Structures are given as C-alpha cells and as structure tokens.
C-alpha cells in the first residue's frame, strides 16, 4: 500500500514538474512585457505622428535613433520596389511650413516587445488636410536606448485602393 501511494505522489509531482517546465520554456513566457512598456512604445510612435501633424521636425527627430532607416514599398509599377527615403529630406519636407496638415491616422494592431527590442504593426490612412491621399501598413522597429524607446526602422506600404 505504501508503494502505491508513493508511486501516485511521484506521478503527480512528475506531471506538475513537466507542466511547469513546458510553461516556462515557451517563447511567450520570455516575451511578456508590462502594459507600461507597451504604452511607452506606443507613445514614441504617437509622438512621431504628432510631430508630422504639427510640422515639427524637432519633435519627430526626438523619436528617432541615430542611423534610423526609412523604407517604402513602391507599388507604382507592376513590380514592387523597396525605396529608401533620406531621413534629413523627410524631416525637411515635413518640417517646412505647408498649407495643409499631414495627418497619418494609425491604429495599433500589434505591439511585440522583447527586452530592448519592439516591433509594431499599424494600419494607416494618410490625409493632406481633409483630403484622403493613400493608405497602407507601417512596420516599426524600435530599440530602448538610455531608458527611452527610439525608432530605428520604418517600412511601409502605400496604395490608394483597398483601404480600411
């Protein structure tokens, strides 16, 4: 009888240990982040677009990491191309006073964070003033530098049809 009880306890302990091992060993367990970190990442991106709406290149620059890279996937021709946008040219274009507000309206579809790396996926609609211009998706890569999240890479798609 004592042997049966010991075996039963041993089997339950073994199952509990395996369950714990499987739970702790999954990537999701390591990639969990606090809501505060998620909000901090979102704040950086929101500030970037607030800077666009205000034509404030200094505000936009405050969200960017040194060496930031901007890409767009062009669909103007039958064969998509990846186009590189010069950061200084972008900041000048956005920061130079213009008649209409550049208004990129985004929603946060997915925010993934692991340690000092964040990846963010946002559908968007772009307006010049009140006139619709184009839509697509942004993919942001951010890193946490000196305690704050900075954008190191943006790549987007652009189209005029099939918008949300």
C-alpha positions as CSV (number, residue, x, y, z in Angstrom):
1,X,0.0,0.0,0.0
2,X,2.8,2.4,0.8
3,X,4.4,1.7,-2.5
4,X,1.2,2.5,-4.4
5,X,0.8,5.9,-2.5
6,X,4.4,6.8,-3.2
7,X,4.0,6.0,-6.9
8,X,0.9,8.1,-7.1
9,X,2.5,11.1,-5.4
10,X,5.6,10.6,-7.6
11,X,3.5,10.6,-10.8
12,X,1.6,13.8,-9.7
13,X,4.9,15.5,-8.9
14,X,6.3,14.5,-12.2
15,X,3.3,15.8,-14.1
16,X,3.4,19.1,-12.2
17,X,7.1,19.5,-12.9
18,X,6.7,18.8,-16.6
19,X,3.8,21.2,-16.8
20,X,5.9,23.9,-15.1
21,X,8.8,23.1,-17.4
22,X,6.7,23.4,-20.5
23,X,5.1,26.6,-19.4
24,X,8.4,28.3,-18.5
25,X,10.1,27.0,-21.6
26,X,7.8,28.6,-24.1
27,X,8.8,31.8,-26.0
28,X,5.7,33.5,-24.9
29,X,6.8,33.3,-21.3
30,X,10.0,35.2,-22.1
31,X,8.4,37.7,-24.4
32,X,5.8,39.0,-21.9
33,X,6.1,42.7,-21.1
34,X,4.3,45.1,-18.9
35,X,1.5,47.3,-20.1
36,X,3.7,50.3,-19.2
37,X,6.3,49.2,-21.7
38,X,3.7,48.7,-24.4
39,X,2.3,52.2,-23.7
40,X,5.8,53.7,-23.8
41,X,6.4,52.2,-27.3
42,X,3.1,53.4,-28.5
43,X,3.9,56.9,-27.1
44,X,7.1,57.1,-29.2
45,X,5.1,56.4,-32.4
46,X,2.3,58.7,-31.4
47,X,4.8,61.5,-30.8
48,X,6.3,60.8,-34.2
49,X,2.9,61.4,-35.9
50,X,2.1,64.4,-33.7
51,X,5.3,65.9,-35.0
52,X,4.1,65.3,-38.6
53,X,0.8,67.0,-37.9
54,X,2.5,70.0,-36.2
55,X,5.2,70.2,-39.0
56,X,7.7,69.9,-36.1
57,X,10.8,68.2,-37.3
58,X,12.5,68.6,-33.9
59,X,9.7,66.6,-32.2
60,X,9.9,63.9,-34.9
61,X,13.7,63.8,-34.6
62,X,13.3,63.2,-30.8
63,X,11.6,59.9,-31.6
64,X,14.4,58.6,-33.9
65,X,17.5,56.6,-33.1
66,X,20.8,57.5,-34.6
67,X,21.1,55.8,-38.0
68,X,17.3,55.4,-38.4
69,X,16.3,53.9,-41.8
70,X,13.1,54.8,-43.7
71,X,11.8,52.5,-46.4
72,X,8.7,52.4,-48.5
73,X,7.5,49.6,-50.7
74,X,6.5,51.2,-54.0
75,X,3.7,49.7,-56.0
76,X,3.7,52.3,-58.8
77,X,5.0,49.8,-61.3
78,X,4.0,46.2,-62.0
79,X,7.0,45.0,-59.9
80,X,7.2,46.3,-56.3
81,X,10.4,48.0,-55.3
82,X,11.8,49.0,-51.9
83,X,12.6,52.7,-51.9
84,X,14.9,54.3,-49.3
85,X,13.8,57.7,-48.0
86,X,16.5,60.1,-46.9
87,X,15.9,60.9,-43.2
88,X,17.0,64.6,-43.5
89,X,15.0,65.0,-46.6
90,X,11.9,63.6,-44.9
91,X,12.4,65.9,-41.8
92,X,12.9,68.9,-44.1
93,X,9.7,68.1,-46.1
94,X,7.6,67.5,-43.0
95,X,9.1,70.4,-41.0
96,X,8.9,73.0,-43.8
97,X,5.7,75.1,-43.3
98,X,3.0,73.9,-45.6
99,X,-0.6,74.9,-46.1
100,X,-2.3,71.6,-45.3
101,X,-1.7,69.3,-42.3
102,X,-0.1,66.0,-42.9
103,X,-2.3,63.7,-40.9
104,X,-1.4,60.0,-40.7
105,X,-4.1,58.2,-38.8
106,X,-2.9,54.9,-37.3
107,X,-4.2,52.1,-35.1
108,X,-2.0,49.8,-33.2
109,X,-2.7,46.3,-34.5
110,X,0.2,44.6,-32.9
111,X,3.0,45.5,-30.4
112,X,5.7,42.9,-29.7
113,X,8.4,43.6,-27.1
114,X,11.4,41.5,-26.0
115,X,13.9,43.2,-23.7
116,X,15.1,46.3,-25.6
117,X,13.5,45.5,-29.0
118,X,10.0,46.3,-30.1
119,X,8.2,45.6,-33.3
120,X,4.9,47.4,-34.1
121,X,2.4,46.9,-36.9
122,X,0.0,49.7,-37.7
123,X,-2.5,50.1,-40.5
124,X,-2.9,53.7,-41.5
125,X,-4.8,56.2,-43.7
126,X,-2.9,59.4,-44.8
127,X,-4.6,62.7,-45.3
128,X,-3.3,66.0,-46.6
129,X,-5.6,68.4,-44.8
130,X,-9.1,66.8,-45.1
131,X,-8.3,65.1,-48.4
132,X,-7.5,61.3,-48.4
133,X,-4.1,60.6,-50.1
134,X,-3.3,56.9,-49.5
135,X,-3.3,54.1,-47.0
136,X,-1.2,51.0,-46.1
137,X,0.6,49.5,-43.2
138,X,3.6,50.6,-41.2
139,X,6.1,48.3,-39.6
140,X,8.2,50.0,-36.9
141,X,11.3,48.6,-35.2
142,X,12.3,50.3,-32.0
143,X,15.1,49.9,-29.5
144,X,15.3,51.1,-25.9
145,X,18.3,53.4,-25.6
146,X,19.2,55.2,-22.4
147,X,15.8,54.3,-20.9
148,X,13.6,55.5,-23.8
149,X,12.2,53.9,-26.9
150,X,13.6,55.2,-30.3
151,X,12.6,54.3,-33.8
152,X,15.4,52.6,-35.7
153,X,13.5,51.4,-38.8
154,X,10.2,52.2,-40.5
155,X,9.0,50.4,-43.6
156,X,5.5,51.0,-45.1
157,X,3.2,50.0,-48.0
158,X,1.3,52.7,-49.9
159,X,-1.8,52.4,-52.0
160,X,-5.0,54.3,-52.9
161,X,-7.4,51.4,-53.0
162,X,-8.5,48.6,-50.7
163,X,-8.2,50.8,-47.7
164,X,-9.9,50.2,-44.4
